[in-house]
Amino acid sequence: MEGSRVNTAARVKAVREGERGREQIFVYELSEQDLGAGSSLGNDKCWVTSKATGAIEQLFSLDIGRAVAGAVNIRYSTAQHGVRHRSDSVAGTHQAQVPFCGPETRVQLEETRHGRFRLHPAYQRKTFELVGGLEVSETLFVPHTPQTDPVAVYQLITVRNKTVRARSVRVFAYANLRGGTAGDIVGKFDDSLGALLARNESEPDWVRIFGFNLPATAYMTTHDVNRAYDPVNVLPLTNDLSARGTIFGVVQVDLEVAPGEEEELAVILVFSPEGEALARETFAAARDFRRAFQETLEHYRAKLSISQLATPDPIINQGVQWAKANMLRVMGDYPVARAFTNEPGVSSNVVIRDLAWFVYGCDWLDPSFSRDMLRVAARMRYPTGKLAEFFNAIDGRIEDYGLNINDDTPLFVLAVGHHYHATGDLDFLREIFPTVEMAIRYILSQRDSRGLIFCTARGENVWGIASWRNVIPDYSINGAVTELNSLCYGALREAAHLARAIERDELSAELDQKAEELKRAINEHLINPDNGMYYLNIDADGNRHTDVTSDEVSPVMFKVAPEAVAFRIISRLNGSDFWTEAGLRTVSRHSPYYDPSKHVGLLGGVWPGVVFWYAFAAAKYHPEAMIRGLHDGYRAYLSDPRKNNTVPGQFSEWFDGESLVNRGMRLSPWEPPRYLWAALEGLAGVNIEGGQLQIEPRLPPDWKWLALRNLPYCGRAISFVIVREGNTQRIYATEPLASQRDVTVCGQDVSDGVEVWSDLATVIAFAQDGQLYVFIGNNSSRTLIVPFELGGLIEDNRTYKVHTFSSEYGGWVESGESAGRELTGLAASIEPQGFFIIRFQLK
C-alpha cells in the first residue's frame, strides 16, 4: 500500500500510496514537531482550516461568507481515573501545589510522545499514543464528491488498544459554535439524532448540528472554555443547555476497547443556512462516515489521474499532483456562480485576474469549471466592455477601483482563448464572443497618441496601480505600463484567433493588424535604450521608470519581446540578486525599493506564481532555469515547514525575500494553477496557440525522458512519452501529434494493465494492432531493478517478438521470440533517472 521514501526536503517524508504502478498518490509524513500549521480543506460549499495540533480551526460556509464554527477540540479520558481532590485540611507551604479537583473530576489521558501527521490530498491524519497503551488516529476531512457537497467536517477517530486488558475510553468533543457569526447562539439536544443543535437567534435558519455517528451519552453548552484543555479537571457533562451567546457545545461518547482491538467513531459538524430540516437531513446522511470518506478518496483519485506528469525530478512530479489537489480544494459553488475566492475562509471576492490565470491551469483538470467561471466573469463587466477588478460571489457586487483599465480586461480575453483552444467548444465561443469583442473594443479605446494602452489613474495602491502588484501602499504604476501593454497585445492576438474560428475573418484581420501596431509601439517606446530591457512604465506625467522587476516576464510570455531582448530578460532575472532558494524575488535585492517583508512581498518578497511565470517564459531560452523555477518553487513548501509557516503539499502565498518564511496564506488559490500550466505548457511543451495542438517538450540537457498521461484536449485524452534516443528525441503517443520531434503512434493507453513493483518508477504502456509498448522511467538518482507484470496485456498462448531499448545502452536490441506465458512477469535494470522500453509484437 505505501511506497518507499522519495527525494524530499529535510524532515518531510514523501511516500506513494495506492496500488503499485497505478495512479499512486504522493502523501507527506512528518512529526508533529515539524509542523507549524495544519491542512486547509474545502469542497463546493465549505472551507476548513486546522491547527498544528490537528484540531479544526474553523468551518466556513461559502453560501453566507462567514465562519459558522470555530475550533473543535477532542479530548480523551476515562470513567474512573481522577486526581484526589483538595481537602480544606491540607496545610503548609506546599498547599498551592496540590491540584484542586472535585470528587467527580477525571483526568485527560496525556500523549506519551509527539504525534505523526500524514498529509493526503483528501485528508489530514494525526496518529499518536496515549497513556495506558492506547494508539489514536484522528483523520480530518471534508466530504468532496462529483455531486454538490454539504457544509460538513469530520474527525474520524480510531482508538486501538495495544494492551492485554480491556480499556474504557471517554471521548469528549468541544466546539466553538459561534464562529464568525453574531454572539447569539442557543442550543438544544435532538434526541432523534443524539446530537446538539445550535442556531443564531438573529438568523434562526443558520443551524449547526454537532455530534458523533453514535448518539452522544452526555452533552451540554457552556461558556467554560477551560473544560477543553484542563488536564486534571475533566468535569462530568450536565446535559444543561441554558448557556447562550458565544458558547461551546460539548458532546461525549463512551467506548469499550477490547485487548488488541480497535474502535472507530466520527465527530461530525454540519451547517445549513436554510433551516433545521435541511440541517437534520444533512447530519443524518453524514453519519455514514465510511461511505463519505471512501467517496472523497475516490473523487480525488479520479481527478488526480487527469494530466499526470512524470519526470526524472520527483519534486516536480509531486508539485504537479499537489497543484491539482489544491485547486480541487478551492473550487466552490457560491450563490452567484461556481468560482473560487481570492482568500478562502476570509473573503468572498473573486478577482478577475486570478480567475483568468486559474483557467489556464483548470483547463487541464476540469474544463467545465473554467467554462462556468468565464460565463460569470462575462457578466461582471461594465457597459463599456471593461471587466471588473472583482465581484462578490455572494451578492454579485462589482468593483474597479476607478481605473480606466488594468490587466483584468485583457486577461479575460486571454483566458477565453485558452479555454477554446484546449476544449474546441465552438458553441461556448459563439456564446461568449460578444463579450470578448466588447472587451477588445474597450482596450483599443484606451490607446494614447503613441498607440500605447494608457492608464490615466493618478492614485496610489489599488487606485493607482495597473498591474498584478496592485496592493502596494504609497505606490503607483500608471500611464503606459509594459506589463499591461504586453497583456493587451496578447489579448488582441487571441481575439483575432477567436474571430477566425467563428468565421469573422474581416474582424480577425483587423485585430491582427491592431496587435502588430501595438507591438511596434511597445518596442518603440517602452524599451530602455540603456539596458536593452523594458521600462516598468512611462507614468501619467511622462516619467520613465527604469525599474527592472519580475514584471519583465510579461513581454516574454506574451511574445512581445524580440528574441535578443527576451534572452536578455531571462538571463537578468536569473541573477543572484533576484534568485533565492525559494525562487524569484519580485524586485532585485539591490533595488532602493527592496523590502523583503512588507508591502505583501511585492517589493522584494518571493511570489511563487511569479516563479512559475518565469519558468514558463524561460523554457525556450534556458530549460535549466525553467527546471530550477519549478523545482525550487515547489520545494520551498516542503523545506522546514514549522520555521517557514508552510504546510507540505499546500501552495502558500508569498515568502519573505530574506528569511524565506511564508507571510501570506498557507494555501493560496492562485498559485497552483500557474504551476500546473507552467509544467504542462512550458516543460511538457503542450502548445495550443493558434488552435492546433503541438507537442514540443523542453528537456534540459541532463534529462532523458518525460511522460504525460490523460491530458484532456478537445474532448479526448492524450498520453505520450518523450525519450532521448541517441542524439535525437522521439515521442511515443496515443495519436498522431504535431511536433518537430519524430512521433511514433502506439495506440491506446493501457498503463493501468501493468503492475510495476517499484514506487520509484513511472510506467506508461500503449497497445495497438497486436503491438504493445511498455515504457518504465526511473524517478530516482540510483539504479533500479524493476520487476513488472503485464497481466492481461499479453496472451499466454501467442508468440511475440521482443525488442528492448535502454537509455544506458542507447539503442534497440532484438531479444528474440517468446511465448506469452513466459513474458507476463519480467524485470528491467534502469540507470539513475533513465528509462527502459520493451516492445512486444504479436507474431
C-alpha positions, 0 to 999 in steps of 0.5 A: 500500500505505501511506497518507499521514501522519495527525494524530499526536503529535510524532515518531510517524508514523501511516500506513494500510496495506492496500488503499485504502478497505478495512479499512486498518490504522493502523501507527506509524513512528518512529526508533529514537531515539524509542523507549524500549521495544519491542512486547509480543506474545502469542497463546493460549499465549505472551507476548513482550516486546522491547527498544528495540533490537528484540531479544526480551526474553523468551518466556513460556509461559502453560501453566507461568507462567514465562519459558522464554527470555530475550533473543535477540540477532542479530548480523551479520558476515562470513567474512573481515573481522577486526581484526589481532590483538595481537602480544606485540611491540607496545610503548609507551604506546599498547599498551592501545589496540590491540584484542586479537583472535585470528587467527580473530576477525571483526568485527560489521558496525556500523549506519551510522545509527539504525534505523526501527521500524514498529509493526503490530498483528501485528508489530514491524519494525526496518529499518536499514543496515549497513556495506558497503551492506547494508539489514536488516529484522528483523520480530518476531512471534508466530504468532496464528491462529483455531486454538490457537497454539504457544509460538513467536517469530520474527525474520524477517530480510531482508538486501538488498544495495544494492551492485554486488558480491556480499556474504557475510553471517554471521548469528549468533543468541544466546539466553538459554535459561534464562529464568525457569526453574531454572539447569539447562539442557543442550543438544544439536544435532538434526541432523534439524532443524539446530537446538539443543535445550535442556531443564531437567534438573529438568523434562526435558519443558520443551524449547526448540528454537532455530534458523533455517528453514535448518539452522544451519552452526555452533552451540554453548552457552556461558556467554560472554555477551560473544560477543553484543555484542563488536564486534571479537571475533566468535569462530568457533562450536565446535559444543561443547555441554558448557556447562550451567546458565544458558547461551546457545545460539548458532546461525549461518547463512551467506548469499550476497547477490547485487548488488541482491538480497535474502535472507530467513531466520527465527530461530525459538524454540519451547517445549513443556512436554510433551516433545521430540516435541511440541517437534520437531513444533512447530519443524518446522511453524514453519519455514514462516515465510511461511505463519505470518506471512501467517496472523497478518496475516490473523487480525488483519485479520479481527478488526480489521474487527469494530466499526470506528469512524470519526470526524472525530478520527483519534486516536480512530479509531486508539485504537479499532483499537489497543484491539482489537489489544491485547486480541487480544494478551492473550487466552490459553488457560491450563490452567484456562480461556481468560482473560487475566492481570492482568500478562502475562509476570509473573503468572498471576492473573486478577482478577475485576474486570478480567475483568468490565470486559474483557467489556464491551469483548470483547463487541464483538470476540469474544463467545465469549471473554467467554462462556468467561471468565464460565463460569470466573469462575462457578466461582471463587466461594465457597459463599456466592455471593461471587466471588473477588478472583482465581484462578490460571489455572494451578492454579485457586487462589482468593483474597479477601483476607478481605473480606466483599465488594468490587466483584468480586461485583457486577461479575460480575453486571454483566458477565453482563448485558452479555454477554446483552444484546449476544449474546441467548444465552438458553441461556448465561443459563439456564446461568449464572443460578444463579450470578448469583442466588447472587451477588445473594443474597450482596450483599443479605446484606451490607446494614447497618441503613441498607440500605447494602452494608457492608464490615466489613474493618478492614485496610489495602491489599488487606485493607482496601480495597473498591474498584478502588484496592485496592493502596494501602499504609497505606490503607483504604476500608471500611464503606459505600463509594459506589463499591461501593454504586453497583456493587451497585445496578447489579448488582441492576438487571441481575439483575432484567433477567436474571430477566425474560428467563428468565421469573422475573418474581416474582424480577425484581420483587423485585430491582427493588424491592431496587435502588430501596431501595438507591438511596434509601439511597445518596442518603440517606446517602452524599451530602455535604450540603456539596458536593452530591457523594458521600462516598468512604465512611462507614468501619467506625467511622462516619467520613465521608470527604469525599474527592472522587476519580475514584471519583465516576464510579461513581454516574454510570455506574451511574445512581445519581446524580440528574441535578443531582448527576451534572452536578455530578460531571462538571463537578468532575472536569473541573477543572484540578486533576484534568485533565492532558494525559494525562487524569484524575488519580485524586485532585485535585492539591490533595488532602493525599493527592496523590502523583503517583508512588507508591502505583501512581498511585492517589493522584494518578497518571493511570489511563487506564481511569479516563479512559475511565470518565469519558468514558463517564459524561460523554457525556450531560452534556458530549460535549466532555469525553467527546471530550477523555477519549478523545482525550487518553487515547489520545494520551498513548501516542503523545506522546514515547514514549522520555521517557514509557516508552510504546510507540505503539499499546500501552495502558500502565498508569498515568502519573505525575500530574506528569511524565506518564511511564508507571510501570506496564506498557507494555501493560496488559490492562485498559485497552483494553477500557474504551476500546473500550466507552467509544467504542462505548457512550458516543460511538457511543451503542450502548445495550443496557440493558434488552435492546433495542438503541438507537442514540443517538450523542453528537456534540459540537457541532463534529462532523458525522458518525460511522460504525460498521461490523460491530458484532456484536449478537445474532448479526448485524452492524450498520453505520450512519452518523450525519450532521448534516443541517441542524439535525437528525441522521439515521442511515443503517443496515443495519436498522431501529434504535431511536433518537430520531434519524430512521433511514433503512434502506439495506440491506446493507453493501457498503463493501468494493465501493468503492475510495476513493483517499484514506487520509484518508477513511472510506467506508461504502456500503449497497445495497438494492432497486436503491438504493445509498448511498455515504457518504465522511467526511473524517478530516482538518482540510483539504479533500479531493478524493476520487476513488472507484470503485464497481466492481461496485456499479453496472451499466454498462448501467442508468440511475440517478438521482443525488442528492448531499448535502454537509455544506458545502452542507447539503442534497440536490441532484438531479444528474440521470440517468446511465448506469452506465458513466459513474458507476463512477469519480467524485470528491467535494470534502469540507470539513475533517472533513465528509462527502459522500453520493451516492445512486444509484437504479436507474431 
